[in-house]
Amino acid sequence: MERSFGVRKGAWTEEEDVLLRQCVENYGEGKWHQIPHRAGLKRCRKSCRMRWLSYLKPNIKRGGFAVDEVDLIIRLHKLLGNRQV
């Protein structure tokens, strides 16, 4: 059985990004189940959360690694290897 709740899928528009940013600024992060309704978005809560955390959050660092960061990564990999915690 396929359910359709009128949830939009696919690429985000600039207008949706603006609505999501404003909503998170007004209400804060968290309570993601309320964000789509408060923002007026036809997206699921997971989509809103992932868009915020992966693309829109202001403190996301974009671009390459600095020289000291690369050095730290290499030293930690030599020390710890590929093991999982």
URGIHU-V457613 format. One record per pair of residues at least 12 apart in sequence whose C-alpha atoms are under 10 Angstrom apart, sorted by the first residue. I is the first residue (numbers start at 1). J is the second residue. Records with the same first field share a line. If there is no record, write none. Layout:
I = J ; J
This chain:
5 = 42 ; 43 ; 44
6 = 42 ; 43 ; 44
7 = 36 ; 41 ; 42 ; 43 ; 44
8 = 41 ; 42 ; 43 ; 44 ; 47
9 = 42 ; 43 ; 44 ; 47
10 = 43 ; 47
12 = 43 ; 47 ; 48 ; 51
15 = 41
16 = 39 ; 40 ; 41 ; 42 ; 43 ; 48
17 = 41 ; 48 ; 51 ; 52 ; 55 ; 56
18 = 39 ; 56
19 = 35 ; 36 ; 38 ; 39 ; 40 ; 41
20 = 35 ; 36 ; 38 ; 39 ; 40 ; 41 ; 48 ; 49 ; 51 ; 52 ; 56
21 = 39 ; 52 ; 56 ; 57 ; 58
22 = 39
23 = 35 ; 36 ; 37 ; 38 ; 39 ; 40
24 = 38 ; 39 ; 52 ; 57
26 = 38 ; 39
27 = 39
29 = 49 ; 52 ; 53 ; 57
30 = 49
31 = 45 ; 49
32 = 44 ; 45 ; 46 ; 47 ; 48 ; 49
33 = 45 ; 46 ; 48 ; 49
35 = 48 ; 49
36 = 48 ; 49
